[in-house]
Amino acid sequence: MATLPLFPLGTVLMPGAQLPLQIFEPRYVQLLHDLNASQDERSPVFGVVAIREGFEVGEDGVLALHSIGCGALVTQAAALEDERFLVISEGIDRFRVDAIDESAGTPYTTARITWLTEPDGDPATVTRLAARLRAELTAFAATTDSESGIPDDDRALAYAVPATVSLDLADRQRLLASKDTESRLRLALQLVQREREFAAALGTVAAPTAPPFSLN
């Protein structure tokens, strides 16, 4: 079990996805300072967890969190005026929130977490599902007249679907929380088929949800 500073958001971060943030709320400015101070000991990583109930802004805004989140590695940071920071991070490994660390003494939420492994499931089934998902994503792009970057890696493919297909928070969270690549590919295939049918029936489609920029 490890401890990790949390950044609750109204979105779901996937491994491999980029997350731009403009940070100015004092508690998250402190989180950024603490990450910077600890770089000699470990990489600057914080945890992104989707809000189940409540809001991003305000001391008492977050009422409940989802239990599965994604680590965010800070790859770029720039100081702006008035204690504002522009931060670019990238999703790395998934984790499970085991408990809130009430003894941490931080103005932001710190949690006791367990980093999760990435099992793939049955190799033959993964290969079959990935091929079907790539075909479905190609068909979706043709239906919606959009471009689709389709990863070659099957595990990355399962996580990349929200970058191409507009999914709500609940569907994105289900993808993140899937127990293995096989389950995630199967769910992703169902979601893309559903959205392609909607797009074909309505003649239009919503753009994929972009990562939030200003979050606090």
C-alpha positions as CSV (number, residue, x, y, z in Angstrom):
1,M,0.0,0.0,0.0
2,A,1.3,3.5,-0.9
3,T,0.1,7.0,-0.4
4,L,-0.7,9.4,-3.2
5,P,-2.0,13.0,-3.4
6,L,-5.3,13.1,-5.2
7,F,-6.8,15.5,-7.7
8,P,-10.5,14.8,-7.9
9,L,-11.9,15.8,-11.3
10,G,-15.2,15.6,-13.3
11,T,-13.5,13.4,-15.8
12,V,-11.7,10.1,-16.1
13,L,-8.0,9.9,-17.0
14,M,-6.9,6.9,-19.0
15,P,-3.4,5.4,-19.1
16,G,-1.5,6.9,-22.0
17,A,-3.8,10.0,-22.3
18,Q,-2.6,13.6,-21.8
19,L,-4.2,15.8,-19.2
20,P,-3.6,19.6,-19.4
21,L,-4.4,21.6,-16.2
22,Q,-4.4,25.2,-15.2
23,I,-3.9,25.2,-11.4
24,F,-4.7,28.1,-9.2
25,E,-6.7,26.9,-6.2
26,P,-4.3,27.2,-3.2
27,R,-4.5,23.5,-2.1
28,Y,-3.6,22.3,-5.6
29,V,-0.8,24.9,-5.9
30,Q,0.5,23.4,-2.7
31,L,0.2,19.9,-4.2
32,L,2.3,21.0,-7.1
33,H,4.9,22.6,-4.8
34,D,5.0,19.3,-2.8
35,L,5.5,17.3,-5.9
36,N,8.3,19.5,-7.0
37,A,10.0,19.3,-3.6
38,S,9.9,15.5,-3.8
39,Q,11.3,15.0,-7.3
40,D,14.7,14.0,-5.9
41,E,13.0,11.0,-4.2
42,R,10.5,10.0,-6.8
43,S,8.8,11.0,-10.0
44,P,6.2,13.8,-9.7
45,V,3.0,11.7,-9.8
46,F,-0.4,12.5,-8.4
47,G,-3.7,10.6,-8.7
48,V,-6.7,11.6,-10.8
49,V,-10.0,10.2,-9.5
50,A,-13.4,10.9,-11.0
51,I,-15.9,12.6,-8.7
52,R,-18.9,10.3,-8.0
53,E,-20.8,13.1,-6.2
54,G,-20.1,16.8,-5.8
55,F,-18.0,19.4,-7.6
56,E,-14.4,20.1,-8.4
57,V,-14.3,23.6,-6.9
58,G,-14.6,24.5,-3.2
59,E,-13.3,23.0,0.0
60,D,-16.4,20.9,0.5
61,G,-17.2,20.4,-3.2
62,V,-16.3,16.7,-3.4
63,L,-18.7,14.4,-1.6
64,A,-17.7,11.0,-3.0
65,L,-15.1,9.6,-5.3
66,H,-14.9,6.6,-7.6
67,S,-12.6,3.9,-6.2
68,I,-10.4,3.3,-9.3
69,G,-8.2,6.2,-10.5
70,C,-5.2,6.7,-12.7
71,G,-1.8,8.0,-11.8
72,A,-0.8,11.3,-13.6
73,L,2.9,11.9,-14.3
74,V,3.8,15.6,-14.6
75,T,5.7,16.0,-17.9
76,Q,5.6,19.8,-18.2
77,A,5.0,22.6,-15.9
78,A,5.1,26.4,-16.4
79,A,4.6,29.1,-13.8
80,L,2.1,31.9,-14.8
81,E,1.4,35.1,-12.9
82,D,-0.5,35.2,-9.6
83,E,0.5,31.7,-8.5
84,R,-1.1,30.0,-11.5
85,F,0.5,27.1,-13.2
86,L,0.1,25.3,-16.5
87,V,0.7,21.6,-16.1
88,I,0.7,18.8,-18.6
89,S,0.5,15.3,-17.2
90,E,0.2,11.8,-18.7
91,G,-1.8,8.9,-17.5
92,I,0.3,6.0,-16.2
93,D,-0.9,3.1,-14.0
94,R,-4.3,2.5,-12.5
95,F,-4.8,2.4,-8.7
96,R,-7.5,1.6,-6.2
97,V,-8.3,4.0,-3.4
98,D,-8.2,2.0,-0.2
99,A,-8.7,4.8,2.3
100,I,-8.3,8.6,2.8
101,D,-5.2,9.3,4.8
102,E,-6.5,11.5,7.5
103,S,-3.1,11.7,9.2
104,A,-1.4,13.2,6.1
105,G,-1.9,16.8,7.2
106,T,-2.2,18.1,3.6
107,P,-4.7,20.7,2.4
108,Y,-5.5,18.5,-0.5
109,T,-6.7,14.9,-0.2
110,T,-4.1,12.2,0.3
111,A,-5.1,8.6,0.0
112,R,-3.8,5.2,0.8
113,I,-3.8,3.4,-2.5
114,T,-2.9,0.1,-4.2
115,W,-1.3,0.2,-7.6
116,L,-3.1,-2.2,-9.9
117,T,-1.6,-4.7,-12.3
118,E,-2.6,-4.9,-16.0
119,P,-3.6,-8.5,-16.7
120,D,-4.5,-9.2,-20.3
121,G,-6.9,-12.2,-20.1
122,D,-7.0,-14.9,-22.7
123,P,-4.4,-14.0,-25.5
124,A,-6.5,-15.5,-28.4
125,T,-9.6,-13.7,-27.2
126,V,-7.7,-10.4,-26.8
127,T,-6.4,-10.7,-30.4
128,R,-9.8,-11.4,-31.7
129,L,-11.6,-8.6,-29.8
130,A,-8.8,-6.1,-30.7
131,A,-9.2,-6.9,-34.4
132,R,-13.0,-6.4,-34.2
133,L,-12.6,-3.2,-32.2
134,R,-10.1,-1.7,-34.8
135,A,-12.6,-2.5,-37.6
136,E,-15.4,-0.9,-35.6
137,L,-13.4,2.2,-34.9
138,T,-12.5,2.5,-38.6
139,A,-16.3,2.2,-39.4
140,F,-17.1,4.7,-36.8
141,A,-14.6,7.2,-38.3
142,A,-16.1,6.7,-41.7
143,T,-19.7,7.1,-40.4
144,T,-18.8,10.4,-38.6
145,D,-16.3,11.7,-41.2
146,S,-13.6,11.9,-38.5
147,E,-10.0,10.9,-38.1
148,S,-9.1,8.1,-35.8
149,G,-5.7,7.3,-34.4
150,I,-5.8,3.6,-33.7
151,P,-3.0,2.2,-31.6
152,D,-1.3,-1.0,-32.6
153,D,-0.9,-2.2,-29.0
154,D,-4.0,-4.1,-27.8
155,R,-3.8,-2.8,-24.3
156,A,-3.4,0.8,-25.5
157,L,-6.3,0.3,-27.9
158,A,-8.7,-0.5,-25.1
159,Y,-7.7,2.7,-23.3
160,A,-7.7,4.9,-26.4
161,V,-11.4,4.6,-27.3
162,P,-12.6,7.7,-25.4
163,A,-10.1,9.8,-27.5
164,T,-12.1,8.8,-30.6
165,V,-15.6,8.2,-29.4
166,S,-17.6,10.5,-27.1
167,L,-18.4,8.7,-23.9
168,D,-19.9,9.9,-20.7
169,L,-18.1,9.7,-17.4
170,A,-19.9,6.5,-16.4
171,D,-18.8,4.7,-19.5
172,R,-15.2,6.0,-19.2
173,Q,-15.1,4.9,-15.6
174,R,-16.3,1.4,-16.5
175,L,-13.5,1.1,-19.1
176,L,-10.9,2.2,-16.5
177,A,-12.2,-0.1,-13.9
178,S,-12.4,-3.2,-16.1
179,K,-10.4,-6.1,-14.6
180,D,-8.3,-6.9,-17.6
181,T,-7.6,-6.0,-21.3
182,E,-10.0,-8.7,-22.5
183,S,-12.9,-7.3,-20.5
184,R,-12.0,-3.8,-21.5
185,L,-11.9,-4.6,-25.2
186,R,-15.2,-6.4,-25.0
187,L,-16.8,-3.4,-23.2
188,A,-15.2,-0.9,-25.6
189,L,-16.5,-2.9,-28.6
190,Q,-20.0,-2.7,-27.2
191,L,-19.7,1.1,-26.6
192,V,-18.3,1.9,-30.1
193,Q,-21.0,-0.2,-31.8
194,R,-23.7,1.6,-29.8
195,E,-22.3,5.0,-30.6
196,R,-21.9,4.1,-34.3
197,E,-25.5,3.0,-34.5
198,F,-26.5,6.3,-32.8
199,A,-24.4,8.3,-35.3
200,A,-25.8,6.4,-38.3
201,A,-29.4,6.9,-37.1
202,L,-29.1,10.6,-36.2
203,G,-26.7,11.6,-38.9
204,T,-24.5,13.4,-36.4
205,V,-22.2,12.6,-33.5
206,A,-20.8,14.5,-30.5
207,A,-17.1,15.2,-30.6
208,P,-15.0,13.2,-28.1
209,T,-14.8,14.8,-24.7
210,A,-11.6,16.8,-24.5
211,P,-9.6,16.8,-21.3
212,P,-10.5,19.7,-19.1
213,F,-8.1,22.6,-19.1
214,S,-9.0,24.8,-16.2
215,L,-10.2,22.7,-13.3
216,N,-10.2,24.6,-10.1
